[in-house]
């Protein structure tokens, strides 16, 4: 019994921000109807790698798609056909939540915008995810994570000081927008419980990316000074970042003066604590150019495990810099259930990342089902939810308005 059991979500989104939002709702127990065009979600073709026979898109499932669509039901509906638009309207009548990430104005052309669907279902919570929102000079522009990373400022502070600006390798803005979207939906549902009315949520990748600049943006607002690009260092805490040992890298994350004092004792460098320049964090930030080279030279003299053991004994936060194989092999992963195995009709046993929301005391999130194959649940949803007859379904399938798992494979 998930916390959101009984909630029905109509998912018209694709790629990452919207699907990550609806995957979170599915993990928490919602029933998610993923409506896909005949070609499928764009990410079905984003690879390699593809899992399945031949390892190519025609036979397999992309790892990208698998990462953000578990627990949903896939149905193929052609929104360019008026009959497909009517199917979505009927689903919206029965849904609690609709999530979409079409460009501003696109769904209005199909009669699927919020004002018209709210007439059919006044309780509908309708989440629109766009690059820049439905207002402002950029409202009509398409939004992509990497473009927004450039625009919101994160790339200006990411990378080596003397190197070019760098993007965050995962789609940082998309993922945060998906999380903010889930929060927004749950807040609107809580308000609906009081008022009985749904509402429209206009969520923009750019707004989320800018808000996520938090302390760096606030520092600029406070001082008018641009934050520098510092690589793995922190603009307001020292020492805090990546250091190279004799055989690898580790992160040292000292958050206060007492931790710094213990760290100096642990590495046998009490003079680095006794020096009045380094006894406060503000002093260490001011004199980072004098302090950090001394620590860097020291840490290169011994293996990583030596420093990590000393810091652990001293109660100083320090971790290895893992690659993904090392990260997934951490004992914490198994204990916390952060890799789950599910049965996939085509791929057999499939490993997926788990949900970080899996530790509610009564209604935890969990990986409830495999990421659906294209059109896998068209018949189940249209016949089971809308009451469509087999003959009606077959006629729509023959006309190319919908596709089932069988016909989707032939597209």
N, C-alpha and C positions, 0 to 999 in steps of 0.2 A: 504494500500500500504506500505509494508515493505521496508526498505532501500535496501534489497538484492533481491527484487522481480525480477524474471526472471533468477536468478542464479540456476543452477542445480548441486546438490552435490550427488555423488555416495559414499555411506557410507558402507565400508566393515569392520568397526571397531565393537568392542564389549566390554562389561564390562563398564568402566567409562571414561577414559581419552578421547578416540575417540568419544564416544557417547555424552559426555558433550560438546565437541567442536562442533559437528554437531547439537546438540540441540540449541546451541547459534546461529548458522547460520540459523536454522529453525525459531527461535523466531524473527530474523531480516528479515524474508520473503523469505529465500531460499527454494526451493523445494528439499527435502532430500529423496533419495531412500535408505532405510536401507535394505541391502542384508543380510539375515540370513541363517545359515545352517538349515537343517531339524529339528534339536533339538531346534533351536532358540538361541538367545543371551544367554550366560551363566547366566546372571543376572535374566532371567525369572524364574530360579529355586532357586534363592538366597532368602530364607525365612525360616520360617515365619517372618513377616506377609505376607499373600496373601489376596488380596481383591477379593471377589466373592463367589460363592456358595461353601459352605463347608470350605472356608478358606484354601484350600490346592492347591498345584501347579497344579494338574490335572484340576481343575475348575477355578482357580483364576489367577490374575496378581500379581506379587510380587511388594511390595512397592519400592524395590530397582530399578527394571526395570522402574517403573512408574516415578521415580525421574529424569531420564536422557534421555528420548526418546520421549517427547511430540513433536507434530507437524510434525512427519516423516511419510513416507509411507513404510510399511513392505512388502518385497517380499522374498519368500523362494527359494533359488537357491543352488543346490548341486555343489560346486566348485570342487569336486573330479571327476565329470563327465565332459568329454571334451565338451559336449553340454552346460553344465552350465558355463564353462569357456568362451565359445563363447558368451553366453548371456551377461556376464559381460563385455566382450570386446565391444559388440555393445552398451551397456549402456555408457561405457567410451568414445566412439566416440561422444556421445551426451552430455556429462557432461562438466561442467566447472572445477569442483573440484572433486578429489577422496581422501578419508581419509581411511587409513588402519592402523591396529596395529598388524599385523602378525609378528612372529619372523623373524629376518633378513634372507632373502633368501627363505622363504616359498612361497611367491607369484610368485617368479621366476619359481618355479617348475610347476606352472599352466599357465605360459606365461602371467602373469598379473603384472609383475614388471614395473617400470617406463620406462626403455628404450624401451620396446616393445609397451607399450600403447602410449608413446609419438610419435611413428611412425604413429599410427592411428589418434592421436589427438594432434598435436604439441602445441596447446594452453592449454592443460590440466595442472592444478596445482595439484600436487600429493603430499599429506602429509603422511609421514610414521612416526608413533609413535612407538618407541620401548623402552625397558628398558634402554639400554646403547648406542644406536646409531648404525649405520652401520659400524663403524670403531672402532678400539681399541681392547684390549684383552678380553673384556667382550661382544663383539658384538653378539656372538651367544647365550648368556644366556637369558632365559626368564626374563622379568621384572615385578615385582609386587610392588605396592605402599609401602607396609610395609617393603619389602626388601630394597627398595631405601631409605625409611626413616632411616633405620639402617645405610645405607652406606653413606648417604650425611651429617650426623652429627646432624640432628635435634633431634634425640632421646637422644643424649648425653647431651643436654641442656634442656630437657623436663622432668618434674617431680620434686618431692621433693628433696632437697639437699642430704638427707640421704637414699633416696629410689632408686629403680632400674630405669634404663632409660625407658622412656615411649614414645609410638607412639602418634601422633595426632589422635584422635578417628575417624574423617572423613578421607577419602583418600586424604590427603592434597596434595601430589605430583601429583596424578592423576588429581585432579581438576585444579591445576595450569597449568599442562601440557595441559589440554583441553583449558584453556583460552589462553595460549601462542600459541597453535595450531590455534585458531581462528584468532589471531593477525597475525600470519605468513601467513595464507591463504589470508587474506585481503590485506596484503602488497604485496604478489605475484600477486594478481589480479590487484592491482594498477600498478605494473610494467608491467604486460601483456598489460594493456591499452596503454602503450607507445611502447612496443616492438612487441606485437602480439604473444609472445611466453610464454608458460607455463614453469614450472620448478619443480624440485624435492626438497622437504623440508624434511630433516633428523632431526627429533626432538626426544630427549631422555629424559626420566623421570629423569635420574640421573643428566643430565645437568641442568634441571629445578630446581630440589631439591637443588643442590649445589648453584645455582645462588640465590635462595630464602633465603639462609642463610645471605645474605646482610651484615648488620652491624656487626654481630657476626663473620662472615668469614673475613671481612675487618679488624676487630680488631685483629684477630689472625695474619693476614698477616702483620699488622703494628707492632705488639709487639712480636710475637712468643709465646704468653701466651694463654692457652686454656681457653675459657669462662666457668665459673662454672654453675652447675645446681642450679637454684634459685627458683624453684617452680613458683609462680605467680609474683615474683618480676622481676624488669628490671635490666639488668646488668649495664646500663649507665644512668638511671634516678631514682631518689628517692625523695619523695615517689610515687610509681607507681605500683599498683597491687591490690590484693584482701585483704580486711580487714573484720574481723568478728565483727558485731554489736551484741547487746543483743539478737536479734531475727533473724539474717540472715547475709548473706555476701553481700558486695558491692565492686565495683571497684572505686578506686581513682586514677585518671590519671593526675598528675600535670606535666605540660610540661615546665614550666619556673619559675624563681625566684619570679616574681610578683604573679603568681597563688599560689605559696607556701605561700607568705606573707598573701594573702587574706584568704587562708585556715586556717592559724594559728589564724587569727582574728575571723573567723567564728566559730571555736571550742573553743574560749576563752583561747588560749594557745600562747599569744603574745611572751612569753619567748622563745618559740621554734623558733621564727623568730629572736629575738634579740641575741640569742646565735651565735657568729661569726662562729662557726663550721658549722652551718646549713644555712647560708645566701646565699650560691651559690650551684648550683646543684653538682659541683665537690666536694664541701665539704660534702654535704649530702651523696653522693655515698661513699666517703672515710669513713664517720662516720655513715654508715647505722646501724651498730650494736648498737650504742647509741641512735639513733633517733627512729627506727622502734618499739622497745619494748614499748616506751613511748606512741606512737600513738596507738599501738595495745591494750594496757591496757585502754586507754581513750575510744576508740570506743566500747569496750565491755560494757560500762556503760549505754548506751542508745539504744533505738530501731533504726533500720536502717532508717526509714522514717525521723527521727529527723536529722540525719547527712545529708541525701540526700537533705532535704529542706534547710538546712543551706548552703550547698555547692552550691545549685542552686541559692540562693539569692546572694551569693558572686561571682558567675560566675566561679566557679571551676568545671571542668568536673568530674562527679561522677554518676554512674549508679548502679542499683541493679544487682546482679548475678542471672539471670533468669534461670529457667528450660525451656524446649521447650514449654510447655503449656503457661507459662507466656510470653515467647518471642512472640509467635504467637498471644497472646491476646493484645499486645501493640497497642494502638490507631494508632501509626505510620504505622502499617502493613496494616490496612484498607485504610488509606489515600494514601499510596504509591502503593496499589494494589499488595502487595506481596503474597497474596493468591488468586488464581483464580479458578473458577469452570467451568468445561467443561462437556459435555455429552459424556459418554462412551457407546458404543453399548452393552457391557455386564454388566458394573458396574453401569450404570445410572449416576447420578450426582457425579462428582469426583472432589475433591479439590486437587489442585497442587500448588506448589510454583510458584510465578510469576518471571518475569525477572527483574533484576536490570537495564536493558537497556530500560525500558519502558517509559522513559521520554525525548525522542527526541521531539523537537518542532513540527516536521512534519511527521517523519517516525519512530515512536516508535516500539520497539520490543514488542511482545505480545504472549501470549499462543494461538496459532492458531488452534490447534486440539489436540485430546486426544493422548496419547501414543498408537501406533497401536498394534492391536492383531497380532499374528504370521501369516504371509501370507495374511493379510487383503487386501493388494493392489497389489498382484502378477498379477492378471488379468488386473487391471487398468494400471499398468506400462508396462507390456509386450505387451499388445494389443494396449494401447493408445500411448506409446512412441516408441516402436519398430515396431508397425504395425503387430504384430503376429495375425494370425487368431485363432478363437475359436478352430478349429480342431487341429492346431499345439500346442496350449496350452494344450489341453486335452491329446494329445499324450505324451507330455513331462511330464505331471502330472502323467499319468499312468506308465511311465518309472521311476518315482522317481527323475527326474531331477529338477523339480520345485514342489511347493505345493501352493495351494490357501488356503484361510481361512478354507474351508471345509475339505480339505485333511490334512492340517497341524494339525487340531484338532484330527485326527486319528493316528498321528505318535506317 
